[in-house]
Amino acid sequence: PQLLLDSSYFVPWLFPCKIRTFAPVRYTERPIVAAAKLREGKFVILVNGSPSALILPALFCENFECLDDYAGTAYFASFLRMLKYTSFYLSIFLPGVFV
């Protein structure tokens, strides 16, 4: 008999592929983040007794988001996000140019 202790037990069943470049799901322990993701149209899986919630599908661009983006002005948050994207692409492609 299978026992469901946490929402992470769903991940191998939902995504049976063993090799992944990026995580297909996100986890959160904050209720406000789970509510915001529900408003965005995502699915949230909650398990009774587990402190974490499973959010899916996870997009690559969500790795660059943080809660500080919502605390400031929209222009400053956009500037910081573009700075994050630029630094990511430079860290990926600049070593190839050097070699």
C-alpha positions, -999 to 999 in steps of 0.1 A, spaced: 0 0 0 12 34 -10 13 61 17 10 98 8 30 118 34 38 149 13 28 166 -19 62 159 -34 51 122 -37 30 132 -67 59 145 -88 73 110 -100 37 100 -109 30 133 -127 63 135 -145 78 100 -150 109 112 -169 140 108 -148 162 134 -166 150 170 -163 168 203 -170 145 224 -149 120 215 -121 85 210 -135 69 220 -102 73 246 -76 69 244 -38 57 270 -14 49 272 23 33 306 21 -5 307 18 -4 341 0 18 327 -27 -5 297 -32 -35 320 -34 -17 342 -60 -8 312 -81 -44 301 -80 -55 335 -92 -30 331 -121 -47 299 -132 -22 274 -118 -30 242 -99 -21 239 -62 -20 205 -46 -23 204 -8 -19 174 14 -34 172 49 -6 176 75 20 188 50 34 223 53 43 227 17 20 231 -13 28 218 -48 23 244 -76 21 233 -112 29 239 -140 61 257 -133 75 280 -159 112 288 -164 106 326 -160 92 320 -125 127 313 -113 135 350 -117 105 362 -96 107 371 -59 84 387 -34 104 419 -34 92 426 -70 57 433 -56 69 456 -28 84 484 -50 72 503 -80 65 486 -113 94 503 -130 120 493 -104 107 457 -104 109 456 -142 144 469 -141 155 443 -115 139 415 -135 156 426 -167 189 428 -148 183 392 -136 176 380 -172 207 398 -185 229 384 -158 215 349 -165 222 350 -202 257 365 -197 266 337 -172 254 311 -197 268 324 -230 298 345 -220 320 315 -210 314 300 -245 325 332 -261 357 331 -240 365 296 -249 
